[in-house]
Amino acid sequence: MEFHKEVDARGLNCPLPILKAKKALAELVSGQVLKVLATDPGSVRDFQAFAKQTGNELLSHSQTGQEFVFLMKRK
């Protein structure tokens, strides 16, 4: 999937991946997609909760080994 900005939050623990994503989403316009790379296992539930709280859409999340990839669409 095409994305407009990427944030590398690998090696960071909660809440840093969410904070980096929040800052990056603020720089995007409505409808643009953010890709976030993370290694914190808790980030899956964190990003689900973040999407619910903010209204931004969590398009997908996947895991390859210890790495998680999230695609979020700015509301």
Secondary structure, 3 states (H helix, E strand, C coil): CCCCEEEEECCCCCCHHHHHHHHHHHCCCCCCEEEEEECCCCHHHHHHHHHHHHCCEEEEEEEECCEEEEEEECC
